[in-house]
Amino acid sequence: TTSTSAVDIEYDGSTLRQGAKERDQMSIAFGTGEVLGEFVRERVCLGGAPADSVDDDRRPGCATVRVVLAKKMSDDPFGLFAFDGVLGLGLSALTLSPAFNFFASLSGQDPSVPPRFAVFLSRQDGGTSAISFGGHDKRFAASDIFWAPVAREELGFWNVRIKSVRVGGQALEDCADGGCSAVLDTGTSLLGVPKMSARTMHRMLARPVPAGADSSALDSAGSVDCRRVPGQPIEFELQDGAVVTLLPEDYSRPTPFNMTVPGSGPDAKATSRLFCRSLLLPL
């Protein structure tokens, strides 16, 4: 549908001249894809009511922001998405200019909305995820809320300091000096780790599929689902003492790998066995 409140603008926010044959455009990289877009000024409101059905100037949860209106989008990955747009919630350093930052604009224009947001991601593919602005929904909280300061804010990411990383209680040597950090990013489905640590973590997290796996490790089709096979937890201890724990269902590839295992004796032959592996992305 066409918005009735969007105003065509140039990058600097000035209204597009009537009859203009050319206008500012921008190409933006998003993951493995790319978007070519133009600029509009729009009144954006949270909630289910259409933006033009209420008095926006007084409606809580509304902000006037600049938006990149996509004209061309690469098939990869946008052809796989069911949603209509991308709402960036990075820090100001990642935005084109402060006027394009929805979260900062919302907090600045509507004092009734505290500068906080929360994201809940369902563990199941068919589950319901949620995002809330101004606070968090206690129904989705798995524990009390712990606060951690943002590290290197000038980079624009939600970056936190990592004091230590433990796999099954064993500390990862690469972070033993407390100098590691992590970016909290809802835009990726993988756990990114430094290349120097990837092989070690893959080895520590790999586990054989139990012979005759019981029903708890099987999916609806009767195949082994590694997210249900017991394994070691990954614990990230933040600088302020809070611990974030990932369980096998959070980091495992669903489908096991067929791996060759060498024999134990001098004349023993190598055998093939199913192993569960982790979803780690070397960076």
N, C-alpha and C positions, 0 to 999 in steps of 0.2 A: 504494500500500500504506500501511497505518497503522503509524506508528512505535510500538514497544513501550517506548521509553525517554523519549519526550517528556512533559513535565509542563506542564499549563496554568498560566500565571502572569499576573499583572497587569504593567503596564509597569514598576513598580518592582522586579520580581523576586519579589514575594511570591506564594505558591501560591494559586491560585484557590480560593475557598471552595466546598465541596461543595454542589451544588444551586443555585449562584448563577445568577440569571436574566439578569444583565447583567455585562459584563466590559469591560475597556479595549480599545479598538480604535484603529487609526491608519490614516490615508490617506496614501499615499506616491506622489509623482510619480516616474515612471521614463520618461525620454525624452518621447515624445508620449503616453504612457499613464499609467494610475493604478491603484494596488493598494489595496484595503481589506483589512486583516489584523488578526489577533489575535496574542497573544504566547505563546510556549512556551519552556521551558528544555530544551535538547537536548544530547546527547553527539554531537559531530560528529567523524568520523574520515576522514582522507585515505586513499586507496588503494581497492582493489577489494573487500575483505572487508566484509560487513555489520557495522554497529556493534555489534549484539547477539550476534555469534558469537565474540567474543574478550573477554578481560579488559581492558575499556577503561581502567581506572585505570592499567594498566601498559603499555598499547600505545602505541608511539611514533606521533606524528602525530594525537593526539586532543585535543579541547578541549571543555569545557562552555561553551556560549554561549547567549545569548538569541536567538531567531529570530522573525521576523514570518511567521506562517502565513497565506497568502493565502486570503481567503474570496470576494472578488470581484476580477476582473481585467478591464480594458478590452480589447475585441477588438483595438484598435490600440495597441501593436504585438504583444501577447502571442499573438494568434491566429495569427501568422506564425512563432512560435518552436517549435522542436522540443524545447528543453530544459525541465526541470521547475522550475528556480529560478534566482535571481540571487545570486551570491556577491560581495558588495561588498568591494573591496580598497582603498578610499580611506583616507586618513589619519583619525585619531580625530575631527577636527573635523567630519567629514561623517556620523558615526554618531549614532544616537539617544542612546547612552550608551556608555561604554567596554565594558560587558558585552555589547553587540551587535557589537563589532568582532572578527570571527573571527581575523584575522591577529594582532592584538595579544594576543588570548586564547590562541592557539596558542603564540606565542613565550613568553608569560608562564607558561603551565602546563606546557610541555614544553621544558626547557632543551636537549634534544638537537636541536631544530630551530632553526638560526640564523635571525634575523629578516630573511630575504631570500626573494624569490620572483621567478620569471622567466616570461615569456609568449612563446610562439612562435606566430605567425600565418602560416598557409599562404598563399602567393600565389595558389593555385588554389582555386576554389570547392569542388571536391570533395576537396581535400587534407586532411591531418590536422593540426590545431593541438594545442598542448599547453601545460600550465602545470605548473610545479614549485615546491615549497616547500622552503626551506632551502638553496637554491643554484640553479644552472642546469645544463641538460643540454648538454654540450659538443658533442653531435652537431648541435645546432641553431644553434650560434654561427657567425655570418658573419665575426667578427673577434675580437680580444682584447676583454676587458671594460673599459669606461671608466666611471668613477664621476663623477656630477655631483650637487652638493648640491641639496636641495629648497629652492625659493624660496617665501617667504610660506606657511610650513607651517600657519599659523593658518587658512588657507582650506580645508584638507582635501584639496587636489588634489596630484597628482604634477607639480608646477610647476617648470620649470627656466628659468634665465636664458639669453637668446639674445644672443650678441655681434653676429652678423650673419647675414643671409639672402642667398644668392646664387642667381640663376637663370642657368644657363649661364655662370657666372663673373662675371656682372654683379651688383653689390651692390644690394639693395633699399634705397632712400633712407629709407623709413619706419623702418628698424631700424639706420641708420648710426650713431646715437648709442649703441648698445649697450643701449638701454632696453627692448627687447622681451622677452617671455617666452612660454612654450608649456606647455600641459598635455598630458601623455602619458595618453591615454584609450583603452582597448581597447573601450569601449562605442559608438564611432562609426566609421562606414565612410568618413567624409568628412574632408578636411583643412580645418579651420576657420581662417579668416584675418580680420583686421580689415577692416571695410567699406572703409576708406580705402585698403587695399592690394589688395583683391580685383580691381578692374578692371585695375590694372597687371599683376598676376600672370597673370590670364586672357590678357591680350594677349601677355605674354612667353612663355607656355607653349603658346599656340595654334600649330598647324602644319597646312599643307595635306596632304591625303592624296596621296601620289605617284601620278601618272598610271600606270596599269598596275601597281599594287602587286603585288610578287612574293608568293610563297606564304608567306614568313615573316610577312607582315602580315595573313594571312587566318586566320579561325577554321575549325572543322571543317565549317561549312556553306558555306564559300567567301566569306563576307562579311568586310569590313575590320574588324579589331579594333584600335582605337586604342592599346591597351596594348602592341601589337607594333610600332607605328609609331615610328621613332626620334624623339627629342625632347630638350629640354634637361633636365639634372638640376637638382634643387633641393637646395641645401646649407644646412643649419642649423648654424652654428658656435656651440657652447655656450661659456659664460664660461670654462670650464676648458680650452678648446682642442679638445675632442672635436668631430668633425663627423659629423652624421647626414645621409645622402644618400638622397633619394627619386628613383627613376627613372620614366620614363613608365608602366611597368607598375604603379607604385604610385599615381599620381595621375590617370591618364587615364580619362575616360568611355569605356566600351567602344565605343559607337556614335558614328560621326562625325555632325557637323551639316552641313546644307546651308545655306551662307551666300552672300549676294550680294556679289560683288566688283566695285567700280566699274572702268570701262575706263580705260586709261592715256592715251588721246588725247581731243581735244575732241569728236569725233563718235563715240567708241567707246561701245558699249553695255555695260551691266553684265552680268556673267555669273554663273552659279551654280556653286559649287565646294564640294566636301566638305572640312571642316576637323575636326581632332581638337582637343578641348577638355579642360580639366582639371576634376576634381571638387573644386571649392572651395566652402566654405560661408561666406558673409559673416557675420561676427558683430558 
